[in-house]
Amino acid sequence: MVMDILHSQFSAVRLLDGGGTRRRSYSSRRFNVRANLPFPQHNAKYYKELQAAVDVVQRACHLCVHVKSSLFSTDGKVLEKNDQTPVTVADFGVQALISLELNKLFPSIPLVAEEDSAFLRSRNLADTVLNAVTATVSSTCKPLTQDDVLKGIDRGGKDAYVFGSKPATYWVLDPIDGTRGFLKASKALYVVGLALVVEGEIVVGVMGCPNWEDDLSKKPSNEIEEGWDALYGSGTVMIAHIGCGTWMKRLSSAANSRDVWTRCSVDRSDIVHKARFCIPDSQTWESLPLSSLFNATGNADNVGNNQILLLEACCGSLCKYLMVASGRASIFILRAKEKTIIKAWDHAVGMICIHEAGGKVTDWKGCEIDLAADQVSRRIIFPSGGVLVTNGNLHNQILQIISHTSRV
């Protein structure tokens, strides 16, 4: 069933082109980059890379929604890795799709990503997973074998590249950040996140969030792809290019329409107890330094002077970055746990979206996050104390509270 859904989705999709809709087959085109961006090409050094990233992330989001629609009506489509982290057909499908297509356009740029095919190979899951992935990718280019798809997944796997000590240019991908949210039948936010890093600096970022709901997504019906609303809901794509700002548009908006992009800015809160906070789902407010000064409440209508408003946002880190960059939240704070490794793909794309929206990201000592600290594979980051994401106005105040409480 999953294979049939994915095949039908990617073999024929209605796209807005010019003044009306028409049917195009993905199998009849060679991944022609067609996304128009909200700023001129001469202002953006990595314009073509961002175009490609927008296009492939949008298609990856389509894949996610179709797979998810089958997960709750068909048995056996939810898998589980050895570390008990949920992983689905969509994780592998998104990584294969994005890896193969970016490799076709930018073969010299390696990929750092979350999944590898060892789990699929060890469980002999060709019938339940690999056929669906193969069907998805095959309809976007020449027919592929299962081995092609496995190699596509492993192009971003843990043993794919050794970068050495010299600066590298590479993509960073989280196929689905917030997989636990993806597995819920609710509107929990999950994100497909893709970033481009050049010599240690993040220069391009794209986040696709199929479940995002906001007034931004309310567009006239003639700008909506036919059939989208009934299946997909709202959803959003957030992009950032170094020096060009952060922008959002409805996920279902036509990629070649310039007027659907909206410029993003962080909120302007400058009083800590009036700010809106979000924290990791795996951590409690009481485990964070600010809890010594403020209690947390989820009631926005009744926040006292010794309280802060704590927003719910399941699951993963990237949806919190999206919330701060769009102005929905003011602060995202994460404590680095002793036995937990912090991965680059959980933060890289969010960092550029925050910076270009006017916010700030550092560790708990106020130092920038160093993506090049892991010289071997560029997969791990090492923030001191944790990660602090703010609107900029509140950053130093929060750092001072953290510093003060750590000395007490």
BARODO-635727 format. One record per atom (N, C-alpha, C): x, y, z. Coordinates in steps of 0.02 Angstrom, whole numbers, plus 50000, padded with zeros to 5 digits. Last residue first. Layout:
// BARODO-635727
XYZ...
***
This chain:
// BARODO-635727
513095147952101512755147452166512805140352195513575147451976514055149052029513755148252099512495145051897513015139951897513535141151951511765156751911511515150751944512035145251946512555165551832512445166751903512235160451939512485160151703513125160851736513045161651811511095160951679511435154451678512095154751716510935174751685510585170551733510915163751737511735178551576511905180851644511565176651697511035172751471511715170451485511925172551556509875180451476509835173351491510525170551508510405192951440510055192151504510025184751525510895190551312511365191951366511045191251435509645188251242510185183351246510655184451305508575196051215508585192751280509205188551292508775200551085508675205451140508775202351208508855187851018509415192551020509355197451077507915178251030507765183650983508325188850981508895162951049508465168451071508335173351014509515148051108509245151251047508765156751069510805138951172510345144351187510155147951122511315122951223511185127451167510665132651188512545118751350511945117551310511895122551254513855117151405513255117951446512615116251410514555120551254514695120551325514065121851365514265109951115514095116251150514225115551224514835102051001515045101651070514895108151107514175091050873514355097750898514465097250973514505079050746514385080550816514575087750831514845077150613514185074950635514005077250705516055078250545515615084050548514915082350572517045068550543516425067250505515925072850506518255074250595518245067950558517625067250514518145085550671518535085950609518475079650566517095093750757517145086650740517485086250672517135107450739517505104450795517585096950786516395113850644517015110550621517405107250677515365120450703515195114550663515815110750641515205127850851515725126350803515565119850766514195140850904514225133550895514715132050838514945154250997514605151650938514685144150933514735156751173515165155351115514755152551058514035158151291514005163651242514445162651182513945147451369514465152251386514485158151338513015139351313512825142651375513365147451400513165143351135513135138751191512995142651255511995152551029512655151251058512595145251106511135162250916511225155450940511935154750967509915175050886510585173050905510595165950931508985184150759509095181150824509815179050835508685188250631508855193350680508985190750750508535179050535507905182150558508045187350612509785173950519509535178250465508875181550483509865166250639510315171850627510045176650574508845156550617508825161150674509255167350660509305149950503508645153150502508575158150559510515144850549510535150150498509855153650493510025135650647510475141050665510485146550613509275126050580508935130650625509375136650641510255118750515509795122750475509425127850518510945113250634511275117250582510785121650543510285104750726510375111850741510585116050681510285091350699509735093850741509755101450751511465088950633510855089650593510245091950633512425087350733512415093550694511755094450657511935080850893512095079850822512005086350783512565077251047512175082151010512405082150938512405063151147512805066351095512355071051056512235061051319511875062151256512325065851207512745060551444512775054451404512425055051337512555073651493513225070551495513275064551448511625085251395511655079951445512315076151438511395102151379511795096451353511855091251409509815109551374510385107651416510735101651383509135122451280509255115351283509865114051327507895134251240508485132651280508535125151290507255146851144507305139551148507955137951185506225161151147506825157751171506735150151166505055165751089505605170451101506265166951114503945160150958504265159451024504845164351028503555165850838503045162550879503295161450950504515170850753504225175350803503695172250846505185162450670504565165350644504235170250693506235158150749506385162050689505765165450660505545150650847505885156850866506015161150804505015140150768504575144350809504905150950828506155134350715505665137250670505205142050708506735129450833507085134550794506595138150747505755119950859505855125450906506235131150872505915111050756505285114750758505325120550807507175105650785507105110350730506445114150730507105096450893507385103150903507205108050848505675085750937506295087550904506505094750916503895087850906504445085050945505085087250910502945098051011503215091351000503365090550925502825110851101502995109951031503335103151023502105122551211502185115551192502345115251118502885135951300502485133451245502615126051232502795144051448503135138451416502685135451364503015159551514502565155551473502965150251436503555161351686503655162151614503155157751577503385170451841503245164851796503465166551725503325180751927503845175751940503745169451897502255188051881502915191051877503475186051889501145176351792501335180851846502045183451837500025174251667500735173551681500935178651733498735170251599498845171451671499565169951689498595166951470498165172351495498295174051568499355155851442499575162351415499185168151444499835143051533499245147251527499445154351505500885135351566500655134851497500045139151483502265140851663501555139751655501395139151581503625139351777503365139051709502615137751710504485150951884504095144951873503815145151802506105157951899505435158151869505125151251869507305155551964507015162251967506285162451944507645142651944507775145352011507465152252020507445140251811506925137951857507035140451928508515143451734508035148751746507495146751796509255131351717509475136551765508945141651782508245116251712508585121851679508735127451729507455106851768508145104951756508555110551726506185112051771506545111751834507275109851825505715109551644505895116351661506325116451724506445094451576505945098051615506185105151629506665085851419506915089451477506335093051512506165080651304506485075951349506735079251413505745091151229505225087051259505515082151309506665106451256506605099651229506065095551265505665121651263506215117451285506135110551254505225138751240505115131751224505755127851242504425153851297504975149051298504745142351268504155170651276503855164051266504415159051256504325184051399504525180251339504165173551336504135190251515503615191251465503765187551400505235187951591504625184651613504035185851565506225195751519506245188451522505575185451540505975207751400505885206351471505795198851478505955209851266506585211551300506525210751376505335204351109505295204151183505965205751214505175204350973505585209651002505545209751078505395189250872504995194150909505455199050945506225188250711506115186050780505685191250816505485187850550505875191450600505715188450668505345183850378505285181950448505725186250492504375188150236504995189050274504875187450347503535176650135503465181750187504105182050227503095171949969503585172150022503455177950071502255173049862502015169149919502505169249977502675179349746502305183349794502055179449854503305171149654503715175449697503325178549754503115154649610502745160849623503125165049673503615142149589503845147449544503465153949553503025133549678503725135249689503945141049646501445136749746501835135249686502545137749695501155130849913501195136249864501605134149804501175121550012500825119749951500845125149898501825127850117502135122050086501815120350019501895145350115501485139350123501815133550086503475152050169502895151850124502505145550139504715162950239504245157350243503725157850187506445167550265505795168350232505375162050241507805177450317507425171250326506715172550300509195185350228508625184850272508325177950275510365186450158509735187650121509115186850164511525182550223511475189450199510825191250165511295165950179511725170650214511695177550182509615161450174510245161950136510665167250170508295150850221508755156150239509365155650194506555146050231507205146050199507635151750227505225135450271505635141150292506315140550260503645130450224504345129750209504685136150233502215122750304502625128450285503315126250264500475118050326501175116650314501555122750292498955113550308499315119650291500045117950275498335098650233498255103950282498665109950260498415087950141499015090250175498885095350230497185084150084497665079050105498195081750152496425095350055496095089550084496585084550113497365104149996497065105550061496765099350094497745098849866498215099149923497835099549989496965099149753496925093349795497355093649858498045109549663497415106049665497445099949710498945121749752498955115949709498315111849718498375138349760498455132049795498465126349744498025150349712498735149349722498885142549753496675151349709496995150549644497755149849650496295153649841496235146849815496595145949748497455163749934496885162949889496885156149856498075157150091498175160050025497535159349983498705155350241498055156650211498135160550146499905153950305499735148850256499055150050223500005163750399500425164250340500195159550285499295159550506498945163950459499335164750395499725142150527499835149250540499435153350490500375126650563499765130350552499865137550572501335113050507501335119950532500675123250514501515100350458500965101450505500915108650531502655099950374501995098750346501415100450392503975109550358503565107250415502845106150391505605110850303504925109550283504545106550341506925122050294506535117750338505835117050310508515125650232507805124650214507495119950265509925136450212509525131950252508805131550228511615141150184510945139950156510575135250203512785142450255512625147550205511915146950177513735140550396513105138450366512875143950319515475137950391514935142750397514315140150362516495128850365516275129750433515705134550444516555129450224517125131350265516915133150337514885128950213515475130450172516015133150219513435119250218513985122150257514585123050212511725119250200512355118850164512885122650205510365109150263510795115150265511415113850224508735103750297509315103150253509705109650254507435094650376507925100050381508545098850339505795092050403506335089850358506825095650354504975090550559505315094850511505795090750468503415090750649504045087350631504325091050570502255094250774502685097050723503295092550712500685086050788501355087250815501825089350759499335084050767499675089050727500365090750754499175066050788499005072950801499375077550754499635053550778499095055250732498885062550739501405051850783500775053350816500255055350764502545050650710502165044550722501505045750757503065063450714502835060750650502375054750661503505063950844502935068050824502635065650759504575055450833504035053650879503405057750864505395062650747505065056650722504495054450768506055075050740505435074450777505045068350754506595076950581506755078950649506095079150688506965067150453506375069150492506605070650562508265069450397507685067650355507015068950389509355081650410508955077750457508325075750419510885084950332510185083150325509925079450386512035095650263511845092450325511095091250323513275095950133512585096450154512495093050222514865104450128514455098450133513735100350151516535108450116515865110450095515435104250094517795110350244517435106550194516775109950176519455113850301518755115750294518425111950236520485099950357520365105750314519625107450311520605088250427520665094450465520525100650423519385075850372520055078150389520035084950423518225069550330518355076350307519075078450321517685055050267518155057450317518395064250294516065048150236516605052750220517045054050281515245037150279515265039350209515885043350193514885031550398515535029650371515655032350300513605036150425514145037950471514845036250444512805041950270512895037950330513535039350367512535047750150512545052150208512675048450273512585036850069512995042650050513035047650108511635027850111512305027550142512765033150120510575031050026510515032050098511205032350130511165027149905510945034049915510875035649989511335013649925511935017849919511755025149928509985009949927510405008849986511035013149984509655013349795509335016849850509735016049915510435004349723510515011549712510235015449771509894992249768510584993949786510725001349776508664992349707508694992949779509394994849803508835002749560508824996349594508814997649670507845014249464508375012749511508295005749540507535022749312507365017249358507965015349401507925040449323507935034049288507775028449338506795049749429507375049549384507355042849348505685048649505505955055249498506555055549452505335035549518504885039649478505125046849472506305030549603506315028649532505885033149490505945034949729506515038149695506515036549621504815026949758504805034149766505345037549725505245013849737504695016549697504685024149700506215012949838506405012249768505875015249722505405013849951505905018949938506115018949865504655002149936504315008649938504805014249923505654992549942505254993149882504894999849879506144994250072506554996150015506164996649950505064989950160505324996750158505674998350093504594976850143504164981750177504404988950170505564969850071504874969650048504454975250079506774972150141506694974350072505964974750052507254969750268506624973350261506484975550189508234963150350507964960250289507274963150272508874968650456508194966250468507874963050406510074972950403510084967950457509394964950470509694982550308510024976350286509974970950340509164992650389508744989450338509034982750317510284995950466509664993550499509234989850448511165000650370511334994650408510714991550440511005012350299510595006650279510715000350320510825026950404511205022750357510805016250348510325043950445510205036850437510755033450395510735057650449510615053750510510615046250499512135064950356511435063750371511355058550426513065074350249513065071850317512345071050338513695073150086513105073750128513245070750196514795082349973514575076550012513985078250056514855088349813514695090449881514435084449921515015084249685515635085349723515495087249796513755083649625514105077449642514735078249684512445091049620513065093449651513485087449672511425083849554511555090849538512235093349562511535070949606511485071849534511645079049514511525073349741512135070449712512125071249636510225077549758510765082349767511415079749737509575065349731509455071149688509995076349696510045056449830510125054849759510055061049715509685063249950510375061349934510475060249860508285064249941508705070349943509415068749925507915050349936507695055249886508165061249884508515044950053508685042449987508515047549933507885052550154508615052850146508825050350078506525049150130506745056150125507505056450114506565035150155506355037850090506595044950079506955034250288507395031650236507215034350167505855040950347506545042750362507015040650306504715033850298504845040650277505555042850291504695021750364504825021750293505025028750270505395026850523504875024550478505125024250406505815024650692506025026650626505545023450576506025028050865505585026250809505865028650742507315021250957507075027350926506635025550867507895009751009507195011151026506945017851000509085006350957509115010851015508415013151035508734998750846508984995250905508994999750966507205006050778507905004550778508125001250843505685000850712506015003250771506755001150769504305005450602504895001650620505205004450683502735004150541503145007950589503695003350613501994995650466502365000850430502775005250476501144986050521501824984150502502214989450467499494989450455499954986650506500644985650477498735004550407499034998250385499524995750437498345016450455497815012250427498075005550405499375024050493498855023050543498255019050516500215025050384500465021950445499905020150494499705032250279499625024950277499825021650342500035045050307499325043550298499195036050296501415044450306501065045050370500335043250363501645044250167501825038450208501445038650274501155057050135500845051150106501015044850146502015065150209501305065350222500955059250194503285062150154503145061050225502395060550238503165066550021503275059550036503075057950108503055080250043502495076650011502555069150027504335082550092503755083550136503135080050108505075080349977505165075850034504585076450084504675091249903504485084549880504565079449936505275101249980504555101249970504315094349949506615097649966506315097350032505545097350026506825100049829506865093249853506565092549924506635114249820506255109449779506245102549810507575119349910506865120749918506445115549881508775114849852508585112649919507845113749931508815121649730508785114349731508535111749798508905134849779508355132749736508265125149738510135134049846509525135049884508905133149843511005132349737510975127249789510335127849830510765144249670510585137949638510545132249689511265153749766510565153949742510355147149714512385157449836512195150349834511465149649813512485171149831513025167149801512815159849792511345182949799511405176549834511915172049800511095193749721511225195049791511405188749830510775189049597511425192249604511595194049676509475184249612510025179549610510705182849621508405192849729508725191949664509345187549667507205184149833507735189149825508095187749760506365173449852506105180149864506625185649860506495161549715506645163749782506445171049791505715148449629505895155449630505975157649702506165132349582505925136549636506175143649629506635123649490506165128549465505915133149520507705111849424507605116449479507185122249456507225096749362507335103649341507195108349400507365082449364507455086649424507635093749404507045079449225507665077649257507805082349315505405072949191505885078449194506485076349235504545062549193504705065249127505185071049130504255059249322504675054649285504875057349217503385068949362504075069549384504535064949344502245075549250502515069449278503235070549299501005087749275501675086049252501875079449285499525096049235499825089949261500515089049230499175112749287499235107749235499605101849264498305127849328498615121449346498675117049285498775144949283498315139549300498685133249319499675154749248499005156749269498555151149289501145147249298500865153049265500165154449292500715132949370501205135449322500895141149284500545122049503500335128449477500865131049431500385104449478500795110249498500515116549466499955088449524499715094649494500105100449522500925074249486500735079249536500495085449499501395058049463500965063349435500735067949489502315050449529502265049649456501835054949425502215052749663502795055449629502765054449554500985046749701501135053649719501685056549674501075033649658500565037949628500715045249642502115029249741502195029149668501695033849635501555030449868502135034449850502215034849774500485021349859500365028349876500935032749852501155009349830500665012049784500535019449796501945007849945502255008649880501775011649829500955006350043501395012150045501715013349978500414994050000500005000050000500435006350000
***
